[in-house]
């Protein structure tokens, strides 16, 4: 499924960050903070924590939750343009994708599942 993205008028509050490297690389670069939930996939990871504890690295993308897109973390500055968003969420669930998940540009989906690291 393909769709476009537009800039948000008001950014979402950051609740997670998508990093362009693995969980192992994250742990080698920084001392994780208590309360972090770290989810991984090959070559990228997601850290969930309170906004003031989220790490920053070059190439990272902050994520928030938009009430119009339940169960999905979206880029804080971008929103997907898809008229029937409820159908996408239902399709993901029926395809076996577990929520919460990350939907990021350009039309990538990363399911979070169980954290690789829970501090």
N, C-alpha and C positions, 0 to 999 in steps of 0.2 A: 504494500500500500504506500503510495507516495502522496505527500502533501507539502505545503509551504509553511514557512515560519515568518512571523512579523515581530518587530520590536514591541515590547510591552510599553504601555503608557506609564505604568508604575511597576517597578520591579517587585518580585516576590521576596519575602523575607527568606534569607538563606537558612536552610536546615541540613544541607549536605553539600559535599563537593565531589565532583568527578575529576579524578586525577589521571594523567596520561601515562601511568606506570603501574606495575604490579604491587600487591600487598607487600611482598618481600622487599621491593625497592623502597617503598614507603618506610618500612621499619628500619631500613639501613640509613635513610636520610634524616629521620626525625624521631624524637622520643614521643611516643603516643601519650595522650592525656587520658586520665581516668574518665570513664563514661563514653569514650569513643566506641562506635560500632563501625567496623571496617569490613566491607564486602568486596570481593575480588572476582575478576575474570581475567583471561589472558591479556596482559599488556595494559590493564587499567584497573582502578579500584575506586570505591566510593566510601567516603567517611561521613558518618552521621554524628552530629554533636550539636550542642548549643552554638548559636551563631558566633559568639565571641571566642569560641574555641576551635573553629574550623581552620585548618591549615591553608596556606596559600603557596602555590608553586606556579612557575611559568606553564602556561597551557592548561591550567585548571579551569573548570566551569562550575560556578555555584548553582545549586539546585534548590528549589522550593516546591511547596505544594499549592496548587491552584485548586480551589474548591470545585471548579468546573471540570477538573480532570481527576476524579477520585482514584487514589491508589497509585498515582504516578508522580514521581519527582520530575520537574521540568526545569529548564534553564531559567534563572531568575530574570533575565533580560529579554527572553524570547518566548513567544507563544505559538503553538501549532495552529494552523488554520485548517480546520476540518469540520464541516457543518454537522456531521453526525458523530460527535465525539463519544457518545454513550455506546455506539456500535463498536468502536475501536476497543474500548475497555472490555466490553462483553466478548468480543472476538479473541482478545488476548487471554481472557480467562478460559474460554472454551478450547483454545489451542493448547492449554496446559501451562501457560505462563503464570507464575505466582506473582501476586501483588504484595507489597509494593514493588515497583520497578522504576527504572529511569528511562525516560524518553528524551533523547537529546538530538541535536542537529548533527549531521543531516539524516534524519529519520532512522536513528539507531535505538535499539531497545536492549536494556541490560536488566535482567531480573536479579533481585537482591538475594532472595532465599535466606539462608542462614549466614550470619556474619562469620568471616574467616578469623576475625579477631574481635573479642569483646573485652573491653577493659573497664 
